[in-house]
Amino acid sequence: MKRLLCITSSMNTGGAETFLMKIYRQLDKTKFQMDFCVNVSENFYAEEIKKLGGKIFVVPCKSEGLIKSFGAVRKVVRDNHYEIVMRVNEHSLSVIDLIAAKMGGAKKLIMRSSNASSGSKKRIILHKLFQFLPIMVPNVKIAPSNLAAEYTFGKYAVRNNEVIKLHNGLDIDKFTFNPNVREQYRRELGVENKLVIGHVGRFNEQKNHDFLIDVFQCFHEDHPESILLLVGEGGLLEKIKGKVEKLGLSNFVQFLGVRNDIPQLLFAMDAFVFPSFYEGMPNTVIEAQTTGLPCLISDTISKESNVTGLVEFDSLKKSPKGWADDLFNLINAHFELRENAILYMVKSGYDIAQCAQLFKEIIYEVKI
């Protein structure tokens, strides 16, 4: 059996972690295994990983001491004889974990870029100062989009085909639009005969919920029958709840928390709004358009995310009212059957079965 050690900060419900789980579920566990090295003891996917035969190792994060963290990663790799190690992150300094893995005996050092920015200006500056690390250390480079690839590995690496593009695939069958499930969920959510706007994402600065609420306020003023569904949790959840209450929107915004029925919730929506400050290749936008949802997203996100033609891009410099007007026009512009969206996704290589085959070839060197 060939084992891969994936190093990431946690195995919770973020886009990168969810993608890893989608791939993991597709593998023949008698031939291939994925283990995980994380920095936190509580992980959303921990139980499922263990049921699938995977292991989870918890090591100190770098903020607790670089030498301590480095030594712990090296020990995990050495003691468990991992030859293949993949680091999932967008920041160049995360490559230190691959250096630790190499010193622990790993031969194949893989880095998967998961984003197109590192957040704050300080982190971006640090990333650029040490960008030579992800260029030099990994002997396999992977990214979900050109934007994510360029940010992590540089434009030269992309131009010279040094980065392998691996789509954020998904289980097509699960996300094939079902009108009966749509009606069932709309009844359960109490949103029959409503215009339902949705968003799926962690409540942090990157996802820009503050602006999203402003957009919905403007939209709701013109369309009082509208409802906003927010799926996810995070550090800014209470702040956003406070803003919703202050604006008098509490009866029109539903906070649904972390869910395991994302496809069904997407079926229930009429449009998807995603005003992130930056993304590598957002899983949720891929999932939303697979269900046939028109998506209005920020123009800071890779244009490659528009797989179906259902995605339109708006500048974050535009006013919330401008976004609200564009959202209504977008909804009215799309009358095609929602079931048809999967045809574009399959043709473009987003079926998770296709992605898993490519993953096996890249990681485990299994020829297709």
Salt bridges, closest charged atoms under 4 A:
GLU17 OE2 - ARG202 NH2 3.61
ASP35 OD2 - ARG3 NE 2.81
GLU47 OE2 - LYS51 NZ 3.39
GLU48 OE2 - ARG25 NE 2.59
ASP79 OD2 - LYS75 NZ 2.67
ASP79 OD1 - ARG78 NE 3.30
GLU90 OE2 - ARG123 NH2 3.39
ASP97 OD2 - LYS62 NZ 2.83
ASP97 OD2 - ARG87 NE 2.74
GLU183 OE2 - ARG182 NE 3.79
ASP210 OD1 - LYS243 NZ 2.98
ASP214 OD1 - LYS243 NZ 2.86
ASP222 OD2 - LYS321 NZ 3.43
GLU238 OE2 - LYS241 NZ 3.90
ASP261 OD2 - ARG259 NH2 2.85
ASP270 OD1 - ARG182 NH2 2.69
ASP270 OD2 - ARG186 NH1 3.32
GLU279 OE2 - LYS207 NZ 2.61
GLU287 OE2 - LYS22 NZ 2.79
GLU304 OE1 - LYS165 NZ 2.57
ASP314 OD1 - LYS318 NZ 3.09
ASP325 OD1 - LYS321 NZ 2.76
ASP326 OD2 - LYS318 NZ 2.62
GLU365 OE2 - LYS108 NZ 3.35
